[in-house]
Amino acid sequence: FTDAPKPASQSKPVAATESFIQKPHFPTLIFQNDVQQCNDLNKTLLDLIYAERESGVAVNKSNTAELGSWHSATNLHKNADYAPIMAEINSALARISDDLTYSKDHVLKVTSMWSIINPPGNGNRAHCHPNSLWSGVYYVQAPENAGNIEFIDPRTALVMNQPKYENKKKRPRDCWTKANYKPVPGRMIIFPAWLYHGVASNVSKEIGRAGDRIIISFNVNQMKK
């Protein structure tokens, strides 16, 4: 269970002297958790999600429905068939609550959950998730080149005057304006709901359903116990 960027206490100084140090403040936390032994879980989810699509229920959100992307209804968390993935999500949320010292009188609770199937040629437009504290994604199926999720620096004023960087040097993480995560089956990413993000087009060469990028996504709020 990892997060990025690192807390200020773990930041490396920019110079080899104790009098000149770097301390990042106001970080944007993104948590990553790889669910162990997820193969059976993912097979079950695949069957459930394709059956959901066959039911004919669909909504249009950030997905490119006009190109074939499918977005389920947002109430999957209420379906008992999804209890195994809900257990994994709740476990991760409990860890976040502990790590961030949230009130013990409150609990992080999933308030909506849905699935998206992006066949080759589909992606998701940049968006955020209003009226939520955290949002997350779990990768059920992700062939090679299925489309990274890209998070965008929330400090929009930064684009007014951007510095120039050395072309041959890796830019420090604290100077990034975008962060990309490759979809990996069994991986869960949880991020602030206000953080703008999008998904690159699926350019997988796999044929048929094997080429589909399939996720479970969810919104979270803090609720009184």
TAFENVEN-V397030 format. One record per pair of residues at least 6 apart in sequence whose ideal C-beta (glycine too) atoms are under 7 Angstrom apart, sorted by the first residue. I is the first residue (numbers start at 1). J is the second residue. Records with the same first field share a line. If there is no record, write none. Layout:
I = J  J
This chain:
1 = 31  33  95
2 = 32
3 = 29  30  31
4 = 30
5 = 24  27  173  174
8 = 23  24  25
11 = 22  23  24
13 = 20  21  22
14 = 20  22
24 = 174
28 = 154  192  195
30 = 151  179  189  191
31 = 96  189  190
32 = 187  189
33 = 92  188
34 = 186  187
35 = 41  88  186  188
38 = 185  186
41 = 84  85
42 = 140  141  185  186
45 = 85  140  216
46 = 140  141  214
48 = 81  82
49 = 115  117  140  214
52 = 72  115
53 = 70  117
57 = 72  73
58 = 70  71  72
59 = 71  73
60 = 71
61 = 71
62 = 124  125  127
63 = 69  71  116  124
64 = 122  123
65 = 71
67 = 121  122
68 = 119  121  122
69 = 116  117  118  122
70 = 116  117
71 = 114  116
72 = 114  115
73 = 114
74 = 112  113  114
76 = 82  113  114  115
77 = 86  110  112  113  218
85 = 138  216
86 = 110
88 = 188
89 = 110  136  218
92 = 188  190
93 = 108  220
96 = 108  190
97 = 108
102 = 222
105 = 224  225
106 = 222  223  224  225
107 = 223  225
108 = 134  220  222
109 = 220  221  223
110 = 218  220
111 = 132  219  220  221
112 = 218  219
113 = 216  218
114 = 217
115 = 214  215  216
116 = 215  217
117 = 212  214
118 = 147  202  212  213
119 = 202  211  212
120 = 202  203  204  211
121 = 201  202
122 = 201  202
123 = 147  198  199  200  201  202
124 = 198  199
125 = 198
126 = 152  196  197  198
127 = 196  198
128 = 193  194  195  196
129 = 135  193  219
132 = 193  219  220  221
133 = 193  220  221  222
134 = 190  192  193  220
135 = 191  193  218  219  220
136 = 188  189  190  217  218  220
137 = 149  189  215  217
138 = 188  215  216
139 = 183  184  185  186  187  215
140 = 185  214  215  216
141 = 185  212  213  214
142 = 183  184  185  213
143 = 204  206  210  211
144 = 204
145 = 203  204
146 = 183  202  204  213
147 = 183  199  200  201  202  213
148 = 180  181  182  183  200
149 = 181  183  189  197  199
150 = 178  180  197  198  200
151 = 178  179  191  195  197
152 = 178  196  197
153 = 177  178
154 = 195  196
158 = 177
165 = 171
181 = 189
183 = 213
193 = 219
202 = 213
204 = 211
